[in-house]
Amino acid sequence: MVSQLKNIAARYALALYELADEQKSLDGLAEDFTSLRHVIAESQAFVYLIYSPILSCKDQTKGVLAICEKFCAKQLTSNFLQTLTYNRRLSVLPEIINAYLEKLAQQRGEVAAEVISAVPLSENDIKTLANALYKRVGQKALFDLKVDPSLIGGLIVRVGSRMIDTSLRTKLRRLRFAMKGFS
């Protein structure tokens, strides 16, 4: 099931990438998708709208149009979301967003990096992290920044299949595990 969703997302993302490239709106779509990614992360109502099987196509379309209007989405984004809604594929939106942004980054010679921190990162922190990742992977990184206070401190950075976890939460778990050996 998961691979089927990824295949669907990849097909939509590729078609959308080609259309956006043709219309010279790759960056505009990326901005809209980044905003949508934040709306999905922060709005339970939008998550319900995306995944609810009981909402009608008409209700989902109204909700999608309201979201697009609220964050001033480009016409291509609005049309695409309406198409997803009409085809009853709105639930694949998060995977499509990820696939599109990864395709865009790949075309630009960049790499997508998910960064989870305990507190919001400052611009200086982001620049320092970007430089460190460039030295490590040899490509410019596009960040998907998230905040998770349960980390207590430190970062979790995912680049492709690699993950670097310097969070205090993980260090405390390792210490707790090691201490169990002494009792």
Helices and strands as residue ranges (DSSP letters): H 2-22, H 26-42, H 44-51, H 57-70, H 75-86, G 90-92, H 93-107, E 110-117, H 123-137, E 140-147, G 149-151, E 155-159, E 162-165, H 168-180
